[in-house]
Amino acid sequence: MFLDEPLKNKVMAVQIKEEYGILKVVGVLNSETARLTIDFVNTLLETKERVLVSLEGVLSIDKMAAKAIEKLYTNAVKNNKVLSIFGKQNSNISEVMQATNTNYIFSSDRE
């Protein structure tokens, strides 16, 4: 599955690739691309009990996107869904995730 839409201001689009049951997010996560990513994952969570998301291919993330991904995670938990997010070791995003106190959303079984 691919999600790739042209964005304003020539910002690199985000892609979501499904490989071996894991959604791999590749590209830049900002407020706009995070919204697209979250909408896509929420659609999957409507029909699945468990979704695996890798942020290992994210090139950069801003604070708004980090908080949006956190909200996606907390909403999944509230709805008794399992959302496993990988990418804690991605140096491209670790500083922002720490600064926004959103590191806790990462699953610890794939570091």
DOMI-106795 format. One record per residue (C-alpha): residue number from 1; residue in three letters; x negated, y, z. Coordinates in pm, 1 decimal, padded with zeros to 6 digits, always signed. Last residue first. Example, Ala and Ser with C-alpha at 12.3 -4.5 7.8 and 13.67 -1.06 7.14 Angstrom:
<atom num="2" residuo="SER" u="-01367.0" v="-00106.0" w="+00714.0"/>
<atom num="1" residuo="ALA" u="-01230.0" v="-00450.0" w="+00780.0"/>
# end
This chain:
<atom num="111" residuo="GLU" u="-01493.9" v="-00157.3" w="+01923.2"/>
<atom num="110" residuo="ARG" u="-01217.6" v="-00401.0" w="+01843.2"/>
<atom num="109" residuo="ASP" u="-01043.1" v="-00531.0" w="+02156.6"/>
<atom num="108" residuo="SER" u="-01038.0" v="-00192.8" w="+02328.2"/>
<atom num="107" residuo="SER" u="-00740.7" v="-00049.4" w="+02146.4"/>
<atom num="106" residuo="PHE" u="-00765.0" v="+00325.2" w="+02104.9"/>
<atom num="105" residuo="ILE" u="-00489.0" v="+00537.4" w="+02255.6"/>
<atom num="104" residuo="TYR" u="-00704.8" v="+00626.2" w="+02558.4"/>
<atom num="103" residuo="ASN" u="-00928.0" v="+00849.5" w="+02346.1"/>
<atom num="102" residuo="THR" u="-00654.6" v="+01115.5" w="+02332.0"/>
<atom num="101" residuo="ASN" u="-00800.8" v="+01354.1" w="+02587.7"/>
<atom num="100" residuo="THR" u="-00804.6" v="+01636.2" w="+02330.3"/>
<atom num="99" residuo="ALA" u="-01179.6" v="+01697.8" w="+02363.4"/>
<atom num="98" residuo="GLN" u="-01248.3" v="+01322.3" w="+02364.1"/>
<atom num="97" residuo="MET" u="-01051.3" v="+01264.2" w="+02043.0"/>
<atom num="96" residuo="VAL" u="-01216.7" v="+01568.0" w="+01887.1"/>
<atom num="95" residuo="GLU" u="-01567.2" v="+01439.8" w="+01968.2"/>
<atom num="94" residuo="SER" u="-01489.2" v="+01082.2" w="+01859.5"/>
<atom num="93" residuo="ILE" u="-01355.6" v="+01171.7" w="+01514.2"/>
<atom num="92" residuo="ASN" u="-01650.9" v="+01156.7" w="+01274.4"/>
<atom num="91" residuo="SER" u="-01847.5" v="+00939.2" w="+01519.3"/>
<atom num="90" residuo="ASN" u="-01607.7" v="+00649.9" w="+01454.2"/>
<atom num="89" residuo="GLN" u="-01668.0" v="+00421.2" w="+01754.7"/>
<atom num="88" residuo="LYS" u="-01313.6" v="+00456.6" w="+01887.6"/>
<atom num="87" residuo="GLY" u="-01176.3" v="+00361.6" w="+01549.1"/>
<atom num="86" residuo="PHE" u="-00896.3" v="+00114.6" w="+01613.3"/>
<atom num="85" residuo="ILE" u="-00531.2" v="+00181.6" w="+01692.1"/>
<atom num="84" residuo="SER" u="-00301.0" v="-00098.5" w="+01803.9"/>
<atom num="83" residuo="LEU" u="+00065.7" v="-00002.8" w="+01795.0"/>
<atom num="82" residuo="VAL" u="+00280.6" v="-00257.8" w="+01974.8"/>
<atom num="81" residuo="LYS" u="+00646.9" v="-00165.5" w="+01987.6"/>
<atom num="80" residuo="ASN" u="+00859.4" v="-00141.6" w="+02301.0"/>
<atom num="79" residuo="ASN" u="+01026.0" v="+00181.6" w="+02187.2"/>
<atom num="78" residuo="LYS" u="+00851.7" v="+00387.0" w="+02456.7"/>
<atom num="77" residuo="VAL" u="+00519.4" v="+00230.2" w="+02350.8"/>
<atom num="76" residuo="ALA" u="+00575.6" v="+00328.9" w="+01987.6"/>
<atom num="75" residuo="ASN" u="+00665.2" v="+00681.9" w="+02096.5"/>
<atom num="74" residuo="THR" u="+00342.3" v="+00703.0" w="+02299.2"/>
<atom num="73" residuo="TYR" u="+00131.2" v="+00594.3" w="+01999.5"/>
<atom num="72" residuo="LEU" u="+00296.7" v="+00829.5" w="+01751.0"/>
<atom num="71" residuo="LYS" u="+00256.7" v="+01110.3" w="+02004.5"/>
<atom num="70" residuo="GLU" u="-00115.1" v="+01030.4" w="+02032.1"/>
<atom num="69" residuo="ILE" u="-00145.2" v="+01037.7" w="+01652.0"/>
<atom num="68" residuo="ALA" u="+00014.3" v="+01383.4" w="+01656.4"/>
<atom num="67" residuo="LYS" u="-00222.8" v="+01499.3" w="+01931.1"/>
<atom num="66" residuo="ALA" u="-00524.7" v="+01389.5" w="+01726.1"/>
<atom num="65" residuo="ALA" u="-00375.5" v="+01553.9" w="+01415.9"/>
<atom num="64" residuo="MET" u="-00332.2" v="+01885.2" w="+01597.4"/>
<atom num="63" residuo="LYS" u="-00686.5" v="+01868.0" w="+01730.6"/>
<atom num="62" residuo="ASP" u="-00842.4" v="+01818.1" w="+01387.6"/>
<atom num="61" residuo="ILE" u="-00968.9" v="+01493.1" w="+01240.6"/>
<atom num="60" residuo="SER" u="-01262.2" v="+01418.5" w="+01013.9"/>
<atom num="59" residuo="LEU" u="-01387.6" v="+01150.2" w="+00774.3"/>
<atom num="58" residuo="VAL" u="-01135.3" v="+00886.3" w="+00881.8"/>
<atom num="57" residuo="GLY" u="-01247.6" v="+00541.5" w="+00765.9"/>
<atom num="56" residuo="GLU" u="-01261.6" v="+00384.8" w="+01115.0"/>
<atom num="55" residuo="LEU" u="-00911.5" v="+00510.5" w="+01190.8"/>
<atom num="54" residuo="SER" u="-00775.2" v="+00156.4" w="+01175.1"/>
<atom num="53" residuo="VAL" u="-00406.3" v="+00093.7" w="+01235.7"/>
<atom num="52" residuo="LEU" u="-00247.6" v="-00235.4" w="+01345.2"/>
<atom num="51" residuo="VAL" u="+00132.5" v="-00249.3" w="+01360.6"/>
<atom num="50" residuo="ARG" u="+00335.4" v="-00477.5" w="+01587.0"/>
<atom num="49" residuo="GLU" u="+00711.0" v="-00524.0" w="+01631.7"/>
<atom num="48" residuo="LYS" u="+00786.9" v="-00462.7" w="+01267.1"/>
<atom num="47" residuo="THR" u="+01094.9" v="-00325.2" w="+01089.3"/>
<atom num="46" residuo="GLU" u="+01124.1" v="+00030.9" w="+01220.3"/>
<atom num="45" residuo="LEU" u="+00753.9" v="+00028.8" w="+01305.3"/>
<atom num="44" residuo="LEU" u="+00673.8" v="+00024.0" w="+00933.9"/>
<atom num="43" residuo="THR" u="+00865.8" v="+00345.6" w="+00872.8"/>
<atom num="42" residuo="ASN" u="+00695.3" v="+00499.6" w="+01175.2"/>
<atom num="41" residuo="VAL" u="+00356.2" v="+00414.1" w="+01022.8"/>
<atom num="40" residuo="PHE" u="+00439.4" v="+00598.4" w="+00698.5"/>
<atom num="39" residuo="ASP" u="+00586.6" v="+00900.8" w="+00876.0"/>
<atom num="38" residuo="ILE" u="+00278.1" v="+00913.5" w="+01098.8"/>
<atom num="37" residuo="THR" u="+00042.5" v="+00908.1" w="+00801.8"/>
<atom num="36" residuo="LEU" u="+00230.7" v="+01183.4" w="+00620.6"/>
<atom num="35" residuo="ARG" u="+00238.1" v="+01396.9" w="+00935.8"/>
<atom num="34" residuo="ALA" u="-00132.8" v="+01330.8" w="+00992.5"/>
<atom num="33" residuo="THR" u="-00202.6" v="+01454.2" w="+00639.3"/>
<atom num="32" residuo="GLU" u="-00039.9" v="+01787.8" w="+00716.6"/>
<atom num="31" residuo="SER" u="-00176.9" v="+01852.6" w="+01064.8"/>
<atom num="30" residuo="ASN" u="-00523.8" v="+01732.3" w="+00969.7"/>
<atom num="29" residuo="LEU" u="-00658.5" v="+01384.1" w="+00914.2"/>
<atom num="28" residuo="VAL" u="-00921.7" v="+01373.0" w="+00640.8"/>
<atom num="27" residuo="GLY" u="-00982.5" v="+01056.2" w="+00442.9"/>
<atom num="26" residuo="VAL" u="-00922.6" v="+00683.7" w="+00488.8"/>
<atom num="25" residuo="VAL" u="-00660.5" v="+00524.5" w="+00713.9"/>
<atom num="24" residuo="LYS" u="-00684.3" v="+00145.8" w="+00709.3"/>
<atom num="23" residuo="LEU" u="-00357.5" v="-00029.3" w="+00785.3"/>
<atom num="22" residuo="ILE" u="-00449.4" v="-00375.3" w="+00911.1"/>
<atom num="21" residuo="GLY" u="-00268.2" v="-00690.4" w="+00796.8"/>
<atom num="20" residuo="TYR" u="-00565.5" v="-00831.3" w="+00608.5"/>
<atom num="19" residuo="GLU" u="-00615.2" v="-00505.1" w="+00421.7"/>
<atom num="18" residuo="GLU" u="-00345.1" v="-00241.9" w="+00387.2"/>
<atom num="17" residuo="LYS" u="-00477.4" v="+00083.8" w="+00251.2"/>
<atom num="16" residuo="ILE" u="-00360.5" v="+00420.1" w="+00375.1"/>
<atom num="15" residuo="GLN" u="-00504.3" v="+00712.9" w="+00186.9"/>
<atom num="14" residuo="VAL" u="-00535.0" v="+01069.5" w="+00305.6"/>
<atom num="13" residuo="ALA" u="-00563.0" v="+01353.9" w="+00062.8"/>
<atom num="12" residuo="MET" u="-00866.0" v="+01579.5" w="+00055.1"/>
<atom num="11" residuo="VAL" u="-00764.0" v="+01940.1" w="+00110.0"/>
<atom num="10" residuo="LYS" u="-00743.6" v="+02142.0" w="-00210.8"/>
<atom num="9" residuo="ASN" u="-00558.3" v="+02428.9" w="-00042.9"/>
<atom num="8" residuo="LYS" u="-00225.3" v="+02245.4" w="-00058.3"/>
<atom num="7" residuo="LEU" u="-00212.0" v="+01869.1" w="-00070.2"/>
<atom num="6" residuo="PRO" u="-00175.5" v="+01616.5" w="-00347.6"/>
<atom num="5" residuo="GLU" u="-00024.0" v="+01294.8" w="-00214.3"/>
<atom num="4" residuo="ASP" u="-00193.3" v="+00961.2" w="-00157.0"/>
<atom num="3" residuo="LEU" u="-00029.4" v="+00688.1" w="+00040.9"/>
<atom num="2" residuo="PHE" u="-00127.0" v="+00346.0" w="-00079.3"/>
<atom num="1" residuo="MET" u="+00000.0" v="+00000.0" w="+00000.0"/>
# end
